[in-house]
Amino acid sequence: MSWMVALPAIDGREYVYRVRAPCDALPADLFWAAFHCHDDGPHPRASDHFDAALIWRAGRPEHT
């Protein structure tokens, strides 16, 4: 199953990552998977505040 995780960054943009995880994955685990993927990339620093992230199942309407 795929999840989408949107992380706001210091450049004012929002970066969205697809995270593959089971349907019972914990939101915190999804957040950290996306955050570490972002950290390894070339983009400006993302917010490490969990409450700032949006997490939803891929293919479903966005929700937090």
Secondary structure as GFF3:
##gff-version 3
##sequence-region A 1 64
A	DSSP	beta_strand	2	8	.	.	.	ID=ss1
A	DSSP	beta_strand	14	20	.	.	.	ID=ss2
A	DSSP	alpha_helix	27	39	.	.	.	ID=ss3
A	DSSP	three_ten_helix	50	52	.	.	.	ID=ss4
A	DSSP	beta_strand	54	57	.	.	.	ID=ss5
###
